[in-house]
Amino acid sequence: MDCQDVFRQISDYLDGDLDDELKRAIKAHACGCHHCEVVVDTTRKTIELYCDGRLFALPVPVRTRLHAVLQRRCRDRLA
């Protein structure tokens, strides 16, 4: 099991659609590979947040910075 194997199987792994041996192999690899551990954990959390359906209000300073960056990137693409 290597990082590419984990990336190819991550969706099925998080959905629980793999046999037990493959699940154990992915889990063992992720426990020893910080990069894969972060990818699996971040993907799992993203899915949980997305599927939850709740909206989160961004703090005003964060929202302001985000809008400024998005507007700048849109202008840059149109230029």
Secondary structure, 3 states (H helix, E strand, C coil): CCHHHHHHHHHHHHHCCCCHHHHHHHHHHHHHCHHHHHHHHHHHHHHHHHHHCCCCCCCHHHHHHHHHHHHHHHHHHHC
